[in-house]
Amino acid sequence: MKKAIAVFAVLALLSSMCACEDKPAESEPIGEIKTSSDTEVPTGSVSVEVETSAEQEYLELTEDDFTLVELNHDVTESSPPIDIHSVDLSDLDFGKRISPCKLTEYYDDYAITKHDYTDTDSKDKYDSYLKKLIDTPCEGMVEKAVYSDGKYFFLVNYDDLCGCHDWSIYSYDIEKGDLKELVSYTGTEYGSSSFSLMVTHGKLFYPVTYYTGDKKSETYITGLVNVGESKTFIVSGNDSYKKSVVLSFDLATGEEEEVGTFDGTVLMMEETEKSLNISYHSGTNKYVMWKEYDFVTKELSDCHTIDGSGVKVLCDGISAEITGGNENGKYTPITVKTPNYTISTDLIDCKEVCVWKDKVSIITEGALGMSWMYTYDIKSREKLKLQFGGFGGDNTVQTSDGLIGGGVSLVGMDGLPLINGNSISYVNPVLGIEYNLETCDDCLVNKIGDAVYYLTISGGRTTYDEESGINVGYSTRKGLPDKLCWFELK
C-alpha cells in the first residue's frame, strides 16, 4: 500500500458514496449535483446554501462570456497542502458466513452471473466453479462505510453468490478498538445489492429491499400468454417486484425504527440541513424518484419533481437548478441556475456537476477511462478544460476549492485503464493540479463537517476464476478495511 504522497478528487449521493453532511455555517461550496446516464434521468440538483447580498448583481452568462483555456493535466508528486492523519484498520475481521441462497436447491438461479454453455467443457468448468463458490464461506466485503463521532460504521456483505441475501452493519470505536455488530439481515426474501448507509442526528439510516413475489433471480415471470396450444412466459427484469423499507437505528438506545416504504429499490440518500433526501426507482417509472424525510416531523414528502426541463430540488434551503443533458433520450445544452447567477453552457451530457459561489465544474465521460472537467470560472471568465482519470460511483466529495474522489488509478501506455488499483486524489479544477493521496484495491470517501475521511480497502475479489476462465457470482472488488485517513478542510 503506498503511503499518501500527493492530492485529489460523489459521486455522490453513493453514495454514496458521497454522504452529504450537516452544512457548516461558513462552508464555501454551495452544492453538489450528480447524475448518471445509466438511469436515464435528466441532470438534477440538490439543496444548497449560498450567500446573497442586496447589492450583488445577478449574472446571466453564456458560452460567449467565457474564453476556453486548455489546462495541462499536472499530476504532482509534491507533498499535498493538507495534513493527513491515519489509523491502521488491517486487523479488523468480520468473519465468514454462508449466505442462505447457497443452501437452497435454487442456488443456480440465484447466481448473479449465469451462463448457458453449449459445449461440455465450459459447462463442466462453470458447474465446478459454482460448486466451489457455494461450498465456500464468504469473507465479509465492505460495501459502505461512514464515520461519526469517533466511530466508523461498516455495511458488510457476506453474499458472494448474488450479493443481497446476507449482510450486517457494524460499529467500530477507533479509540477503544471495539467492533460490534448492530443489525443483521439474512434471508432469501431480501432483494437488492444497492446498499446505502447514512449517519446523522445520532442515527444510522439504511434501506432494506424485499421481494414482493416468488423471486429467485433477477429474471422473473410476471404472467402467461396463450399462443395457440402453447403458453409463453412473460419475462421482465425491472424493480416493480420489489419494495424497500428505509430504517433508522438509534445509536444511543439501539432501537430500530421505520422511516418509510418505497416501491422498488432505494438507490441513494443525501442529507441536507433539516432532512434526508431518498431516491428510488420503482421499475414502473422511467425516472428515479425522490422523497424528503423531515428529521423533526418524521414525515415523508415529494422532494424532486420531474418535468420537461429537467429535475428540480424543492427542499429546504436555496436550490441550484440544473437543466439539460439527457432528457427523455434527447440531449440538450446544460444550464446551471443559482440565486446569484445563471450559466448557459454548450455541453449536452455530464457525469457530475459541482456548483460553488464563484465557479461551476461539469465532468463528462471520456474515452478509455478518462474524463473531461469543464470549469466555468466566473471571476476570470475562463472555461477551463482539464482531462483527468475521473472518479467512480459515490466517491466524489466537494471541498471549498476542489474535488476529492476515487477512481481507476493506473493508465497503461495504450491509454487503457489498468484494473489493479484505485486512486484517491484531490483535484484543483482552476489550477489543473491533481495530487494522488493513495493507491489501493478500493476506497470509500466521506465528508463530515469540515473534514474528509477516506477508507482504503484491500483484498478485493472479482467473479473471475483465472484457472477455469469462468465468471460466477457477485463481487464489487471490495474486501476488508486497510487504513483510515482524514484531514481538515480548514
N, C-alpha and C positions, 0 to 999 in steps of 0.2 A: 504494500500500500504506500503510495507516495505521500510524503508529508505535504501539508499545504504550502504552495510555493508562489501563488500569484492570484488573479482576481476575476469572477463573473457569473453571469446570469442564467402556470400557472402552471401551465399553465399552463391555476388555476386551476376552483373554484374549485386534482383533482386533482384533490383535489378534491389532487385535491382533492399533486395535492397542494394546491395553493390554498391553504386555510386562511381566510380573512381574519382580521383581528379587531378588537375594540379600537376605535380610532383615537390616537393621542391628540390632544388639543392643538399641538404645534406641528402636526405631521405635514410634510411637504407635498407628497403625492395626493392627487385628488381622485384617484380611482384606478381600477384595473379591469379590463374587459377581455373576455376570452370567448372564442368561438371555434368550432371545428366543422369543416365542410362535410365530415362523415355523417353528421346529424342532420344535414340539410336544413340548418337553421340560419336565418339571416343574422348578420352581425348584431350583437346585443350590447347591453350596457349594464352597469351596476351603480348602486347608490354611492355618491361621492360627496366629499366636503370641499369647498372652495372658498377662498377669501373674496369677499365682494366689497366694493367701495362705490359710494355715490359719485365720486369724481372719475371713476375708471371708465374709459371709453370702450364701448363694445366693438369688437373687431370682427369683421366678416371677411375672411381670407379665402383665396382660391389658389390653384397651382401657379397662376401667373404672378402671385406675390412672393414666390419663393424661387431662389436660384439653386439649381441642382449642383451638389458637391459630392463627388465620389470619394469616400474615405478608404484609406488602406486598412486592411484587417491586421491590426498590430496585436499579436499575442505576445505579451511581455513576460519575461521571466524575473522581472524585478519584484521585490517584496511588495505585497499588496498594502494599500494605505489603510489597513484595518488591523486591529489587534485580535487575533484569533485564539480562542480558548478551546480545549478539547478534553474529553474523558474517554477512556478505553472501555468499550462495552463488549469486547470479543469473548468474554467469559459467560455471557448470557446464554441460557439454554432453555428453550421452551418445550423440550421433549419431542416425542414422536407419537403419532396416532394413526390408526387405520380408519379411514373415512367410511361411514355406513354404506355409501354407494358401492364400495368394493365388496361388501358382504352379501349383496343381493344377487339373484340369478340374472339380473338385467345389467350387470356391470358393463357389458359391451355397449349397451345402448346409452349408458351414462357418459362413456368416454368422449371427451370433447373433440378429440382428434380421431376420426374413424376413416377406414378405407375399405373399399370393396375390391379386393385384389382378385384378378382372374388367374394369375399364374400361381401354381402351388408353392413355389419357393418363397415368394413375397408374402403370401398368406401365412405360411408357417412361421416366418420371421415376425410378422405382426402378432400372431397369436402368442408366440413365445415371449415377446416383449411385454404384451399386455398382461400375461400371467405373472411375469416378474413384477410388474408395476402394482398389481392388485395384492400380491403377496407381501409387498414391502411397506412397512410403516413409513409415513411421510414425516420428515423433519419439518418443523414449523417454518413457514415462509412469511416474512414481514410484508404485509400488503400496504398498511398505512401506519404512520406514527406521528404523534403530536406531543408537544411539550407544554407544561403549565406548572408554575409554582413548585419548581424543584423536582417534578416527576415527569417521566416520559411514559406515554401510553401507546401500546403496540396492538394493532389488529393483526393476529397471526392466523394464517390459513394452513390447514392440515389436509386439504383435499387436492392431491396432485393427479387425480383421475379426471375430474371435471370442474374443480375449482370453487364449489359453493356449498358443500354439504357438511363441513366440519371446520369451525373457526371459533376463536376466543379473543377476548380483549384483556390485556394485562396492564398493570401499572408497575413502574419501576422507580423507586426512590433513589435518585442518583447519590445523595449523601450517605444514606444508610445502606445502600446496596440491596434493598428488599424488592423481590419480584413477587407479584401477587396476581392471580387470575381473578378478574372481576365478573365477567359473564362468559357463557359458552353456548353456542348454537350448533347442535349436531343432529342431523336427520335428513332423509331424502325429500322431505317436504319443502326444504329451502331451495331457492332457485335463482341466484344471481351472484356473479363474481364481480359486480360493480360495487366495490367497497368504498364507503366514506366514513370518516371519523372526524369529529369536531369537539373541542373542549372550550367551554365558555360559561360564565356565570356559575362556576362551581359544578358543572355537569358535563358529562360526555353525551354527545348526540351521534346516533348511528342508525342506518336503516337495516331492516331485516326483510328479505323478499321471500314470498311463499308462492308455490304453485297453486293455482285455483282449480286445477283439474287433475286427472290422472296423467302425470307427466314424467317421462323417463329420460327424455333427451331434448335438445334444442329444436328438433323437428317433431311436430306433433300432429295428431289427426283431429280435425275440427268437425268432420261430418262425412257422410256418404252420398254419392250421387249415382243413381241408376243409369247405366249406359247399356242399352239393350238388355241382355240377360246377365250382364256382369255389373259389379259395383266398383266404383272408383273412389278412392280416398281423397278427400280434400286435405292437403297438407299445407301448413302455414309455419311461419318462423318468426313472429314478432312477439311483443311483450304483452299482448292482450290476455294471455292466460295467467298472468302474474298479478300479484298485489304486493305493495311494500308498506311496512309499518315503520315509521321513524320513532325511535325510542330515546329516552334520556336516562342516564344513570347518575344519581346524586352521589358525588364523591364523599360527602360528609355522612350521609345516612345509609348509603348502599342500596337505596330504593330505586327501582326501575319504573318509569312512567311512560305511557304512550303519548306521543306528540300529535300524531295524525296518521291517517291511512291514505295511500295514493294508489291509483290504478297504474299497473305496470311496474317499471323499475326506477328507483331513485338513482340519479346519476351523480349528483354532487350537492354540496351545501356550502353556502357563503354567508359569513357573519357580517352584519352591519352593526351600528351602534346600539340599536334597540331591538333587533330582530334577527332571525335566521331565515335566509332565502334558500328554498329547496327546489331543485329542478328534477323533473321526472319525465319519463316517456311511456305513454300508455299503449303504444302499438296501433291504436285506432286513430291517433292524431299524427299528422305528418311532422309536427314540430315538437320540440322539447317544451314542456310547460313549467311554470314556476308558481310557487306559493310562498307566502311570507308568514312565519311563525313569530308572534309577538311575545317577547320574554316576560312581559308584565302581565298582559291579559291572558296569555296562553291560548290565543285564538289564531286560527289559520285564515288567510285571505289571499285572493289572487294578487300576484306581485307583478308579473310580466304580462303585458298584453301584446298580441301579435296582429299587425295589420299589413297592408301592402307595402308600407315604407320601412318596415323593419321591426326590431324588438326594442321596447322602451321600458325602463325601470320606473315604477310608480311607487317607490318605497319611501321611508323616512329620509330626511336629508335632501340635498340638492343633487339632481341627477345629471349625468352626461348622457347624451343620446347619440348612438352610433347607428347610422342607416347605410344601406347599400350592401355591397358584397353579393353573396349568393342568396337571392330571393326567389323562391318558387322555381328554382332551376335556371333563373336568369341572373346574369352578373351586371350590376350597376355600380357606378362610382361610389366610393365610401365618403360619407360626410360625418365629421365629428362636431358636436354642438355642446357647449358648456354655457353656464351663465355669463362667462366673460368673453367668449369668442366662438366663432364657427369656422371650421376649415373644411372646404370642399376639395377633395383630392381627385386624382385621375386613376387611383388604384381601385381595382374591381374585386379583389379577393384578399383575404388575410387569414392568418392563423391566430394572431393575438393583436390586441390594441391596448396600449397603455397611455393614460392621459395624466399630464401634470398641468400646473397653472401656467407654465411657460413653454410647453412643448408637447408633442404627441408622437409616439412611436408606433408604427404599424409593421408587424412582422408577417412576411409572406412565405409560403412554402417554396423551397427551391429544389433544383435537381440534385441528385447524388448526395442526398443527406444534408445539403447546405440550405440556408435560409437567407433572405434579404430583410434588412431592417431599414425602414424609411422613417427618418425623424424630422418632423417639421418644427424647426426652432423659431419660435415667434419673435424673439428679440433680434436675432441676426437675419431673419427672413431667409434662412437657408433650408433646403431639403437635403438632408444628409443621408447618403446611400451607403450601406455597410453590408458586406457579405460575411456571414459567420456560421458556425456549426448548428445554431439553433438550440431550442430546448424541447423537452418532451413532456407530454402529459400535464399534470398539475404542478410541475416542479418549477414554475416561474414565480418569482416574488419581486414586487416593485419596491424600490428604495427612493430616497429623496432625489437622486440624480442618475439612477441607472436601473439595471435589472440583474437579478441573480437567478440562476436556474441550472438544471442538469440536462444533459443530452449525450449523444454519441461523442466520445472523447477523441477518438483517433481516426484520421482520414488517410488512406493509402496514397501511393504515388499516382494511381489512376484516378484519384478523386473520390473513390468509393469509400463510404464509412466502414470502418472495421467494427466487428461485433464483440471485441474482447474488453470492452470497458465503457464506463460513462464518466463524464466530467462534471464537476461543479465549478461554475465560472461566474465572474462578475464582469459585466459589460457596461462601459460608459458610452451611450449612443451618440453623444456630441463629439467626444474625442476619438471615438473609434478604437478604443483600447479594450482588450479582453485579458483578464487575469485568470489563470487557471488555479482554482483553490484546491482541488482534489481530483484524483482519478481512482475509480472504484468499480466494482461489478454493477452496483446500482446505488441510487441515492434518493433521499426524500428531503424536501426543503420546506421550511415553515418560517413565517414572520410572526413574531409575538411581540406586540408593542413596538419598542424601539430596538429590538434585537432580531437577528436572523439565525436560525438553527438549521444545520444540515446533518443528516444521519447517513453515514456510509454503510453499505451492506455488502457482505462478501458471501461467497459460496452459492451464488445464483445458479439455478439449473435451467436447462431447456427441455423440451419434449423430444429432442432428437437423440436417438441411440446410435453412436458412431459405429459400433460393431455391426449392427444389422442394417443401418441406413434407413431406419423406420422412425416416423413421428407418432407418438402415442401420448395422450394425457394432457395435463394442464400445467402451465408454469408461466410466471411473469418475470422470470430470471431473477427473482428475489430470493435471498437466503436469510442469513442471520445478521444482527447488528454487529458492526465492527467498531465504529468510532462516532461519537457525537461531538460536533464542533459548533461554536457560536461566536458571534461578535456583535458589538453595539453599533447602531447606525449613527449615533450622535456622540 
